[in-house]
């Protein structure tokens, strides 16, 4: 082979290699080329809605396109989730789902036939909302250990509220009961406000919710906060963890994660992760999230998927042990 032919062959190989690399890089550079719709599969005005609108203040400037927040409630979050799963996998239709969408509903509501790990490409956990355990002032307890002792002594006369069957506040207390041997009766309500009102009246003796929902009531001494169900203490939440309070390993939170349709190209997923993570590092956004009792996320798609699969197995065990699945 002559020197000229050799150089020509090398150039041809380089061009061929570039042809394989360019589409992926080009996708990330060209994306987004129109507004990005973020579907929140619950009613407008909730935590997920507030989180994505907060992040949009930074993300829109960097991405050069609007983020359209679209509420699609129904089916315990399944209606909106299925809409995104069936969307074009080009990064322009995303799901901001809660814990239920990714790690609970597939076991709690098996008839819905929506496996999130096959339907979606997970991008990142956006924010975690650690659960705080609240009790009524009328109940003479001040710690989680006190509550567990009183619940065991009451022999099934204590009850707890949830905003709906199959939600984190429902299943987390079921897990708490399984871990401690306390018998506590579940009373579901239609949403968080009536559940909290029941706690205020001492109609129920326990309710799990975010710090943002109960903080003012605690400060006004209308309810008591016993512990926060997080792995470690949370800045801005002046409470011991459940583990510190005698229930080791009890962790529960209603986190929010961003996902795209399954076949979305990796380059677009990485771009979206980078944009969300940048927004989460913004000082104003971090301060707002902390004030609401949220813990910012931002982990890589690989770490998020691994953590979600591990958590899904834990919820599956809770549901199977309690025979809670709705067939």
Secondary structure, DSSP 4 states (H G I P E B T S, - for coil): --HHHHHHHHHHHHHHHHHHHHHHHHHHHH--SSPEEEEESS-TTSHHHHHHHHHHHHHHHHHSS-EEEEE---GGGHHHHHHHHTS-SSSSEEEEEEHIIIIIHHHHTGGG---HHHHEEEEEEEEE-BPEEEEETTS---SHHHHHHHHHHHTS-EEEEESSTTSHHHHHHHHHHHHH---EEEEE-SSHHHHHHHHHTTSSSEEEE-HHHHHHHHHTTSEEEEEE-SSS--TT----BTTTTT-TT---B--EEEEEETT--HHHHHHHHHHHHHHHT-HHHHHHHHHTT-EE----HHHHHHHHHHHHHHHHHHHHHTT----
